[in-house]
Amino acid sequence: MQGLEDIPDPAAHLAGRPPPPPMEAPAEPSLTRPARERRVVSAILAGIAWVLLLTWIAGLRADIGSPRVAIPLVLWALLSGLGLRLALTPRARGLPAGVTALRALVAAVMVGFLAAAVATSGPSGGALPVTSHLRCSAIALGMALLPLALAARVLRRSFLSAPAWRGAAVGALCGLGAVIGVEAHCAYDDLLHVTFAHGLPIAAGALLGAAAGALRGRA
């Protein structure tokens, strides 16, 4: 039609723009769910083997078979397994555990440990030397080190929601695994020693796990 050629092109100003740069592929492509589950299982088995190895190197306590010692170890092991299942296994419709459940899990780990420590502690036979506290703390933290590192590695970019709380739950459970190892080794049942020297990995694991989840855990 006459005059159409005189109408300016509204998109003419875009013609001179350079094309957008091509999108770069992520440095680490996301894993499929089966591949991620295999990595998680491998990390759990490696963490258990690490704790068992260090426990064997440190040596088992003489009364490891007594009910006062064995029952809390078994209960903590069951809590660790159930807690990991809650924290990492999707619920119905593929949704992860909610924040309330994660908070309850972290609290259950800490309260369960403290309750067992109070129930099984004996009368203090005098103040323990500082070296005993430091030695058990070092052993416990050493046992927790590899499980925490493996968890931070295999669970990177895997949390759809509440990454800090999910990381705190996994970290506390890694710390509880270390508690099982150091409790199987150390026969001191002084409440303060057990609470602070043996229980240190739970608090440290929860804090480090929360930081790792907040910084690198969100999918």
N, C-alpha and C positions, 0 to 999 in steps of 0.2 A: 504494500500500500504506500501511497505517496506520503512522504514525511517520516516514515518509520526509521529511515537511515539517519535522521537528524536527532533521534532520541539517544542520549548518552547511555553507555553500558554501566549499570551500577556496580558491577564487579570488576571494572577495568583497573582499579587501583590494586587489585590483588595479583594482577598478571606479572607485576615486576618483583613480587616477593620471591625469595629463594625457597625451594621446597624444604619441608621440615626434615630434620636429620632422622635417619632410620633408628627405630627403637632397638636398644641393646638388649640382648638376652641376659637374664639374671646370672650373676656369677655362679650361683649354686641353684640349679633348678629344683623345684619342689619335688619331693619324693612321693611316690604313690603310697597309699595307706598300707598295703602289704609290705612294701620295702621299709617303710618307717617302723612298722611293728617288728620286723625282723631285727632292725638295728636296736630297738628298745630292748628286746629280749636278749640280744647279744650283750648289750651294756649291763643289764641286770645280772646275767650270769658272770660276766667279768668282774663286776663289783663284789658279788658274793665270793668268788674265788679269791679276790684280793684280801677281803676281810679274813677269810679262813686261813690264807697263807700267813698273814701277819700274826694271827692268833696262834698258829702252830709255831711260828718262830719265837714269839714271846713266851709261849708255854701255857698249858692249861692249869687252872687252879686245882688243888687236890680234891676239893669237895664239889667238882663240877656235876657229879651225878646225884647230889642230894636234892630233894624236892624244893628246898628253900632257894636253891640256885637255879635248878633246871626249869621249874615252872615259869618264873618270870621270863627266862630266855625264850621258851616256847611261845608264850603269850606275845612277847615283843615281835618274834618272827612272824606270827600270824597277823599281828597288827600291821607290820610292814607290807606283807603281801596284799592284804585287803586294802590298805591305804593306797598302794600303787595302782591297784585295779580301779579304785574310785577316782583317783586323780587323772589317770591316763586313758581309761576305757570310755568310749562314747556311750551315752545313755540312749534311750529310745529316740528315733528320728535322727540319730547321729550327733546329737548335741552333747557337749561336754558337761561335766559336773558343774553345778552353780557355785557362786561365791560363798553362799551360806554353808554348803557342804564342805568346801575347801577350808573355810575358817574353822569349822567343827573338827575337821581332820587334824589340822595343825594343833588345835587345843587338845585333842585326844592324845596325840603323841606326847605332848609335854606333860599333861596331867597323868597319863598312864605311866610314864616313866617315874614321875615324882611319887605317885601312889605306891608303886612297887618298891622304890627306894626306901620310903618310910616303913613299909610293911616288912621288909627284909633286913633293915639295918639293925645292928647289934649295939650294945653299950660301948661307948668309946673307951678304949684302953689307954688313953693319953693322946696328946697331940702328935700327929704324924709329922715327920720332917718335910720341909718344903720340897725336897727333891722327889719324894714319893708323889706329891700332887703334880709336880711338873712332868714327871716321867709318865704317869697315866694320862695326863692331858696330851702329851706329845704322841703317845701310842694311839689314843682315841682319834685325834685329829689326823694322824697319818692313815688310819683305817678309813676315815671319811673322805680323804683327799681324792682318791681315784674315782669312787662312785660319784662324787660331786662333779668332777671334771667330765666324766663320761655323760652324765645327765645333761650338763650344759651343752655338750657337743651334739648329742643325738636329738635333743629336744629343741634345738634352735629353730625358730620360725615355725613352731608347731602348735602354739596356743591361740585359739580363735578368740578367747575372751579371758579377762582377769589374768593376764600373764604373770603379774607379780605374785598373786595368791597361789596360782598353780605352781610357780617356781618355788615358793616358800614351802608348799606341801611336799613337793618332791625332795627339796633340800632337807627338810626335817626328817623325812623317811630315810634318806641316805645317812643322816646323823644317827638315827635309831639303829641302823645296821651296824655302825661303828660302836655304838653302846653295847650291842650284843657281843661283839668281839672283845671289847675291853673288859666287860663283866665276866666273860668266860675265862679271862686271864687273871684278873686282879681279885684277890681274896679279901681285901680290906672292905669292911662293911660299915665303916664310919659314915654317918649320914651326910655330913658336910663334904667329905671326900667324894662319895658317890655322886652327890648332887652336882658339884661344880667340876670336879676333875673328869668324871665319867660322862656327865650330861652335857659337857661343853659342845660336842659335835652337833647336838640337836639344835641348840640356839644358833651356833655358827652356820649350820647348814640351812636353817630357815632364812637367816638374813642374807646369806650369799645366794641362795636360790631365788629369793625375791628380787635381788638386784639383777641377777642373770635373766630372770624372766621378764623384768621390766625393760631391760636394755636390748635383749636379743631373742626374746621368746615369742613375740607376737607374730602370727602367720601373715 
